[in-house]
Amino acid sequence: MNQVTEESRLDAKAIFALTLVHFTGDFYASFINPLLPVFMEQLSLTLTQVGLITGMTRFLSFVVQPSVGYVVDRYRTRLFVLGGPLVAVVSIPLVGIAHSFIILITFIGLGAIGQSMFHPPCAGMVPAYSGRRSGLCMSIFLLGGTFAFGVGPLFISYFVTTYGLGASPVTMIFGLGLTAVLLKIVPVPVGEGLGNLGFIGSLKESLGTVWKSIMLIWAVMVLRAFAGQSFLTFIPVLYARKGYSLVSIGTIVSLFTVGGAVSGLLAGHLSDRIGYKPIFYVTHSLATLSLYLLLSLPGKWIYPCAFVSGFLVLATLPLGVVMAQELAPKGRSMVASLMMGLAFGTGGMLTPLTGKLADTFSIRPVLSFVALVPLLTTGLISFLPGKVLK
């Protein structure tokens, strides 16, 4: 098999396969947030423990993804691409039979490890099959994940409302079927030629002289992830306390992530034409206002506000990944793991702090403070590198 390069034509079949991997793993990962109020009721969890669930899953992503990116850049193997979704498909539905907090976070943690296994190799493969449409194809790949986080909460909320939390292991049947399809269509990863280097050597070879720009992008992505994960974790709890049904809460979470799916696709398309920084400025500047409206507007207004908030907060995820890969084309999987796993993980690891503050001051004022974070990142955005237009 000949190595595929960026200069080759777009391979739609490969992009579809990678997007389906992303959808499969993230579909099951999306079950957790809308079920947090159920876990709190059944296991008498505190808000600090709820924050710990999110922080723990992001920590596992922080630990696993850079090491997976390193291995994938050295060797051509489908082990992580196919094994990661399978672990998530089997582990996460078992939360329904968890009878203690320790067992619950064990199942969620295993699912998080599975989820983190496939992200670096898949994200690293996307540019190799994208031709000259790297921004658009990365957005399509990430659309698989954000679409999964859009429909997954609706699915699991309806399922648990209808059949009860104890029936959730049945849901793994759908994922096992998708995994069988992936076994036939997923291509072999393209190695980056770093097999003779150790972890630190691979990191130096990948980042080279652009490490300062990479770290700046990473910092912006961390802050974006912190704001998004804090809202996705505690908005379900806030509205459960207001008396909203589990299906309504699942709808709010879904609209937030579907908004991100739409904006990520649009942002990727526009970035191939106008560059990255204008999109960062517009979305991050308006995100703070949208999050305040989500917290403040009454009744059915929360549904359009959830969509708009997700649209603005999640829009720049594909751009951060592609920016970093353009700056450091060697070791794309490693760089993708830094932008997706390490940045997302570090931002999520701050969520227990949000939970601890919410236990002390209540959820709404704490989230009102967190809503300022996207606006504050605009100062850093001014220092981001521009796109080299093709």
C-alpha positions as CSV (number, residue, x, y, z in Angstrom):
1,M,0.0,0.0,0.0
2,N,1.5,3.3,-1.0
3,Q,1.7,6.1,1.5
4,V,-1.0,8.7,1.0
5,T,0.1,12.3,1.0
6,E,-1.6,15.6,1.5
7,E,-1.3,16.3,-2.2
8,S,-3.4,13.3,-3.2
9,R,-7.1,13.6,-4.1
10,L,-9.7,13.5,-1.3
11,D,-10.6,9.9,-0.4
12,A,-14.2,10.2,0.6
13,K,-14.5,6.5,1.6
14,A,-11.6,6.8,4.1
15,I,-13.0,10.1,5.5
16,F,-16.4,8.4,6.0
17,A,-14.8,5.4,7.8
18,L,-12.9,7.6,10.2
19,T,-16.0,9.7,10.8
20,L,-18.0,6.6,11.6
21,V,-15.3,5.5,14.1
22,H,-15.6,8.9,15.7
23,F,-19.4,8.6,15.8
24,T,-19.4,5.1,17.3
25,G,-17.0,5.9,20.2
26,D,-18.5,9.3,21.1
27,F,-22.1,8.1,20.8
28,Y,-21.6,6.0,23.9
29,A,-19.5,8.6,25.7
30,S,-22.4,11.0,25.3
31,F,-24.5,8.9,27.6
32,I,-22.9,10.2,30.8
33,N,-23.8,13.9,31.1
34,P,-27.6,13.6,30.7
35,L,-27.6,10.7,33.2
36,L,-25.7,12.7,35.9
37,P,-29.0,13.7,37.6
38,V,-30.0,10.0,37.7
39,F,-26.6,9.0,39.1
40,M,-26.9,11.8,41.8
41,E,-30.3,10.5,42.8
42,Q,-29.6,6.8,42.9
43,L,-26.1,7.0,44.4
44,S,-26.6,10.2,46.5
45,L,-23.6,12.0,44.8
46,T,-22.4,15.5,45.7
47,L,-21.7,18.1,43.0
48,T,-18.0,17.6,43.8
49,Q,-18.4,14.0,42.9
50,V,-20.2,14.9,39.7
51,G,-17.3,17.2,38.8
52,L,-14.9,14.4,39.7
53,I,-16.6,12.1,37.2
54,T,-15.9,14.6,34.4
55,G,-12.5,15.5,35.6
56,M,-11.5,11.8,35.9
57,T,-12.5,11.0,32.4
58,R,-10.6,14.0,31.0
59,F,-7.6,13.0,33.1
60,L,-7.6,9.6,31.5
61,S,-7.7,11.3,28.1
62,F,-4.8,13.5,29.2
63,V,-2.7,10.4,30.1
64,V,-3.6,8.1,27.2
65,Q,-3.8,10.3,24.1
66,P,-0.3,11.6,23.8
67,S,1.1,8.1,24.3
68,V,-1.3,6.7,21.8
69,G,-0.3,9.5,19.3
70,Y,3.4,8.5,19.9
71,V,2.7,4.8,19.2
72,V,0.6,5.5,16.1
73,D,3.2,7.8,14.6
74,R,5.7,4.9,14.9
75,Y,3.7,2.0,13.8
76,R,1.0,1.3,11.2
77,T,-1.8,-0.5,13.2
78,R,-5.6,-0.5,13.4
79,L,-5.5,-1.7,17.0
80,F,-6.3,1.7,18.5
81,V,-8.7,2.7,15.7
82,L,-10.9,-0.3,16.2
83,G,-10.1,-1.3,19.8
84,G,-11.0,2.1,21.2
85,P,-14.6,2.3,20.1
86,L,-15.1,-1.4,21.2
87,V,-13.9,-0.7,24.7
88,A,-16.3,2.3,24.9
89,V,-19.2,0.3,23.5
90,V,-18.8,-2.5,26.1
91,S,-17.9,-0.4,29.2
92,I,-20.2,2.6,29.2
93,P,-23.6,0.8,29.0
94,L,-22.6,-1.1,32.2
95,V,-23.1,2.1,34.2
96,G,-26.7,1.0,34.6
97,I,-25.7,-1.8,36.9
98,A,-23.2,0.2,39.0
99,H,-24.3,0.1,42.6
100,S,-21.6,2.4,44.1
101,F,-19.7,5.5,43.1
102,I,-16.4,3.5,42.7
103,I,-18.0,1.0,40.3
104,L,-19.6,3.8,38.4
105,I,-16.4,5.8,37.8
106,T,-14.6,2.5,36.9
107,F,-17.0,1.8,34.1
108,I,-16.9,5.4,33.0
109,G,-13.1,5.5,33.2
110,L,-12.8,2.4,31.1
111,G,-15.1,4.0,28.5
112,A,-12.9,7.2,28.6
113,I,-9.8,5.2,27.9
114,G,-11.5,3.5,25.0
115,Q,-12.7,6.9,23.7
116,S,-9.2,8.3,23.9
117,M,-7.6,5.4,22.1
118,F,-9.0,6.1,18.7
119,H,-8.9,10.0,18.6
120,P,-5.1,10.5,17.9
121,P,-4.8,7.9,15.1
122,C,-8.0,8.9,13.4
123,A,-7.4,12.7,13.6
124,G,-3.8,12.0,12.4
125,M,-5.1,10.1,9.4
126,V,-7.6,12.7,8.2
127,P,-5.1,15.1,6.5
128,A,-3.6,12.2,4.7
129,Y,-6.9,11.5,3.0
130,S,-8.1,15.1,2.7
131,G,-6.3,16.3,-0.4
132,R,-6.3,20.1,-0.2
133,R,-9.5,20.3,1.9
134,S,-8.0,19.7,5.3
135,G,-10.1,22.2,7.2
136,L,-13.4,20.8,5.7
137,C,-12.4,17.2,6.1
138,M,-11.3,17.7,9.7
139,S,-14.6,19.3,10.4
140,I,-16.5,16.4,8.8
141,F,-14.5,14.0,11.0
142,L,-15.3,16.0,14.1
143,L,-18.9,16.2,12.9
144,G,-19.1,12.5,13.6
145,G,-18.3,13.1,17.2
146,T,-20.4,16.2,17.8
147,F,-23.3,14.6,16.0
148,A,-22.9,11.6,18.3
149,F,-23.0,13.9,21.3
150,G,-26.1,15.4,19.8
151,V,-28.2,12.3,19.2
152,G,-26.7,10.2,22.0
153,P,-28.2,12.1,24.9
154,L,-31.6,12.1,23.3
155,F,-31.4,8.3,22.8
156,I,-30.2,7.4,26.3
157,S,-32.6,9.8,28.0
158,Y,-35.6,8.2,26.1
159,F,-34.2,4.7,26.7
160,V,-33.7,5.1,30.4
161,T,-37.0,6.9,30.9
162,T,-38.8,4.1,29.1
163,Y,-36.9,1.0,30.3
164,G,-35.0,2.1,33.4
165,L,-31.3,2.6,34.0
166,G,-30.8,-1.1,34.7
167,A,-31.6,-1.9,31.1
168,S,-28.7,0.2,29.7
169,P,-26.4,-2.8,29.0
170,V,-28.8,-3.7,26.2
171,T,-27.6,-0.6,24.3
172,M,-24.2,-2.1,23.5
173,I,-25.8,-4.3,20.8
174,F,-26.0,-1.3,18.4
175,G,-22.4,-0.4,19.0
176,L,-21.2,-4.0,18.4
177,G,-22.9,-3.9,15.1
178,L,-21.2,-0.7,14.1
179,T,-17.9,-2.1,15.2
180,A,-18.3,-5.1,12.9
181,V,-18.9,-2.7,10.0
182,L,-15.8,-0.7,10.9
183,L,-13.7,-3.8,10.9
184,K,-14.3,-4.1,7.1
185,I,-13.9,-0.4,6.0
186,V,-11.3,1.3,8.2
187,P,-8.0,1.9,6.4
188,V,-4.6,1.2,8.0
189,P,-3.0,4.3,9.6
190,V,-0.2,6.1,7.7
191,G,3.0,6.2,9.7
192,E,4.9,9.4,10.1
193,G,8.4,8.0,9.9
194,L,9.3,8.5,13.5
195,G,9.9,4.9,14.4
196,N,13.6,5.4,15.3
197,L,12.9,8.1,17.9
198,G,11.8,7.9,21.5
199,F,8.9,9.7,23.0
200,I,10.8,12.9,23.7
201,G,12.6,12.7,20.4
202,S,9.3,12.3,18.6
203,L,7.9,15.3,20.4
204,K,10.9,17.4,19.5
205,E,10.8,16.2,15.9
206,S,7.1,16.9,15.6
207,L,7.0,20.4,17.2
208,G,10.5,21.6,16.2
209,T,10.8,25.4,16.3
210,V,7.0,26.0,16.3
211,W,6.4,24.7,19.9
212,K,5.6,28.2,21.2
213,S,2.8,28.6,18.6
214,I,1.6,25.1,19.4
215,M,1.4,25.8,23.1
216,L,-0.5,29.1,22.5
217,I,-3.1,27.2,20.4
218,W,-3.2,24.6,23.2
219,A,-3.9,27.2,25.9
220,V,-6.8,28.7,23.9
221,M,-8.2,25.2,23.4
222,V,-7.9,24.4,27.1
223,L,-9.8,27.4,28.1
224,R,-12.5,26.7,25.5
225,A,-12.8,23.1,26.7
226,F,-13.0,24.3,30.4
227,A,-16.0,26.5,29.6
228,G,-17.7,24.0,27.4
229,Q,-17.2,21.0,29.8
230,S,-18.3,23.0,32.8
231,F,-21.6,23.9,31.1
232,L,-22.2,20.4,29.7
233,T,-21.6,18.9,33.2
234,F,-23.6,21.2,35.4
235,I,-26.4,22.5,33.1
236,P,-28.2,19.1,33.4
237,V,-28.0,19.3,37.2
238,L,-29.2,22.9,37.2
239,Y,-32.2,22.2,35.1
240,A,-33.0,18.9,36.9
241,R,-33.3,21.0,40.1
242,K,-35.7,23.3,38.2
243,G,-38.0,20.3,37.5
244,Y,-37.1,19.6,33.9
245,S,-37.6,16.0,32.8
246,L,-34.8,13.7,31.8
247,V,-35.8,13.9,28.2
248,S,-35.8,17.7,28.3
249,I,-32.4,17.7,29.8
250,G,-31.2,15.3,27.2
251,T,-32.6,17.6,24.6
252,I,-30.7,20.6,26.0
253,V,-27.4,18.6,25.9
254,S,-28.2,17.4,22.4
255,L,-29.0,20.9,21.1
256,F,-25.7,22.3,22.6
257,T,-23.6,19.6,20.9
258,V,-25.6,19.7,17.6
259,G,-25.0,23.4,17.5
260,G,-21.3,22.6,17.8
261,A,-21.6,20.1,15.0
262,V,-23.1,22.6,12.6
263,S,-20.7,25.4,13.5
264,G,-17.6,23.1,13.3
265,L,-18.6,22.1,9.8
266,L,-19.2,25.7,8.8
267,A,-16.0,26.9,10.5
268,G,-13.9,24.3,8.7
269,H,-15.4,25.3,5.3
270,L,-14.8,29.0,5.9
271,S,-11.3,28.5,7.3
272,D,-10.2,27.0,3.9
273,R,-11.2,30.4,2.4
274,I,-10.7,33.2,5.0
275,G,-8.3,31.7,7.5
276,Y,-8.7,30.9,11.2
277,K,-8.4,34.0,13.3
278,P,-11.5,35.8,12.1
279,I,-13.6,32.7,13.1
280,F,-11.9,32.5,16.5
281,Y,-12.6,36.2,17.2
282,V,-16.3,36.1,16.3
283,T,-17.2,32.9,18.0
284,H,-15.3,33.5,21.2
285,S,-16.5,37.0,21.5
286,L,-20.1,36.1,21.2
287,A,-19.9,32.8,23.2
288,T,-20.0,34.6,26.6
289,L,-23.2,36.4,25.7
290,S,-24.9,33.2,24.6
291,L,-23.9,31.4,27.8
292,Y,-25.3,34.2,29.9
293,L,-28.6,34.0,28.0
294,L,-28.6,30.2,28.5
295,L,-28.5,30.8,32.2
296,S,-30.9,33.7,32.3
297,L,-33.8,33.2,29.8
298,P,-36.8,31.3,31.1
299,G,-39.0,28.5,29.8
300,K,-38.6,27.3,26.2
301,W,-36.0,29.9,25.4
302,I,-33.4,27.6,26.9
303,Y,-33.6,25.3,23.8
304,P,-32.6,27.8,21.2
305,C,-30.0,29.3,23.6
306,A,-28.5,25.8,24.1
307,F,-28.1,25.4,20.4
308,V,-26.5,28.9,19.9
309,S,-24.2,28.4,22.9
310,G,-22.9,25.1,21.5
311,F,-22.7,26.7,18.1
312,L,-20.3,29.4,19.4
313,V,-18.4,27.5,22.1
314,L,-17.5,24.4,20.0
315,A,-17.0,26.0,16.6
316,T,-13.2,26.3,16.9
317,L,-12.4,22.7,17.9
318,P,-11.5,21.5,14.3
319,L,-9.6,24.7,13.6
320,G,-7.3,24.3,16.6
321,V,-6.4,20.7,15.5
322,V,-5.8,21.7,11.8
323,M,-3.8,24.8,12.8
324,A,-1.5,22.7,14.9
325,Q,-1.1,20.0,12.2
326,E,-0.2,22.6,9.6
327,L,2.5,24.1,11.9
328,A,3.8,20.6,12.7
329,P,3.1,18.2,9.8
330,K,5.4,15.6,11.2
331,G,3.7,13.5,13.7
332,R,0.1,14.5,13.0
333,S,-1.3,12.0,15.5
334,M,0.9,13.3,18.3
335,V,-0.2,16.9,17.5
336,A,-3.8,15.9,17.3
337,S,-3.6,14.2,20.7
338,L,-2.2,17.5,22.2
339,M,-5.1,19.6,20.7
340,M,-7.9,17.1,21.4
341,G,-6.8,14.8,24.2
342,L,-4.4,16.9,26.3
343,A,-6.3,20.2,25.8
344,F,-9.7,18.7,26.2
345,G,-8.5,16.6,29.1
346,T,-6.8,19.5,30.9
347,G,-9.9,21.7,30.5
348,G,-12.1,18.9,31.8
349,M,-9.7,18.3,34.7
350,L,-10.7,21.7,36.0
351,T,-14.3,20.7,36.2
352,P,-14.1,19.3,39.7
353,L,-13.1,22.9,40.7
354,T,-16.3,24.1,39.2
355,G,-18.2,21.5,41.1
356,K,-16.5,22.4,44.4
357,L,-17.3,26.0,43.9
358,A,-20.9,25.1,43.0
359,D,-21.2,23.2,46.3
360,T,-20.2,26.3,48.1
361,F,-21.8,29.1,46.1
362,S,-24.5,27.2,44.0
363,I,-24.4,26.4,40.3
364,R,-25.7,29.5,38.7
365,P,-23.2,32.1,40.0
366,V,-20.3,29.8,39.3
367,L,-21.3,29.2,35.7
368,S,-21.9,32.9,35.3
369,F,-18.2,33.4,36.1
370,V,-17.2,30.5,33.8
371,A,-19.2,32.1,31.0
372,L,-16.6,34.9,30.9
373,V,-13.8,32.6,29.9
374,P,-14.3,32.5,26.1
375,L,-14.3,36.4,26.0
376,L,-11.1,36.5,28.0
377,T,-9.4,34.3,25.4
378,T,-9.6,36.9,22.7
379,G,-6.4,38.5,24.0
380,L,-4.6,35.2,23.3
381,I,-6.2,34.8,19.9
382,S,-4.5,37.9,18.6
383,F,-1.2,36.1,18.9
384,L,-2.3,33.0,17.0
385,P,-0.6,32.2,13.7
386,G,-2.6,32.8,10.5
387,K,-3.5,30.2,7.9
388,V,-1.3,29.7,4.9
389,L,-4.1,29.8,2.2
390,K,-3.7,27.2,-0.5
